[in-house]
């Protein structure tokens, strides 16, 4: 896997959370990345209203692909830039452009009992 493939996987899995004909201004995926676990939230924004997917279950393989992509990005950033990320926000727009922001601090979910 390379960075472009990881971004493509994340975009495809994010889009798969919603019905193909749903309109949106942007789709947003927020992930927390631990040593072997992830947590995610998905949102759709359209005409100033935000919503989460309802009743659409993600195939198991899509979830596995998503985890593989974010673990790749985490490991790649650590190796190439010596930066440890603990999460990311991926925003996808209708024209297929995207923005990605990384989180460099552990969330409370990842800190657990620390």
Residue pairs with C-beta under 8 A, 6 or more apart in sequence:
1 9
1 68
1 69
1 72
3 72
3 73
3 76
5 69
6 69
6 70
6 72
6 73
6 76
7 69
7 90
7 98
7 100
9 65
9 66
9 68
9 69
10 29
10 66
10 69
10 70
10 90
10 100
11 90
11 92
11 96
11 98
12 62
13 29
13 58
13 62
13 63
13 65
13 66
13 69
14 27
14 28
14 29
14 42
14 90
14 92
15 27
15 92
16 58
16 59
16 62
17 27
17 42
17 53
17 56
17 58
18 24
18 27
18 44
18 53
18 56
19 56
22 44
22 46
23 46
23 94
24 44
24 45
24 46
24 94
25 45
25 46
25 47
25 93
25 94
26 44
26 45
26 91
26 92
26 93
26 94
27 42
27 43
27 44
27 45
27 91
27 92
28 42
28 43
28 44
28 45
28 89
28 90
28 91
28 92
29 40
29 41
29 42
29 88
29 89
29 90
29 91
29 92
30 40
30 41
30 42
30 43
30 87
30 88
30 89
31 38
31 39
31 40
31 66
31 70
31 87
31 88
31 89
31 90
32 38
32 39
32 40
32 86
32 87
32 103
32 107
32 109
32 110
33 70
33 71
33 74
33 85
33 86
33 87
33 88
34 86
34 110
38 66
38 67
38 70
39 109
40 66
41 52
42 52
42 53
43 50
43 51
43 52
44 50
44 51
44 52
44 53
70 88
73 85
73 88
74 84
74 85
77 83
77 84
77 85
77 102
78 84
78 85
83 102
83 104
84 104
85 102
85 103
85 104
86 103
86 104
86 105
86 106
86 107
86 110
87 102
87 103
87 107
88 100
88 101
88 102
88 103
89 100
89 101
89 103
90 98
90 99
90 100
91 98
91 99
91 100
92 98
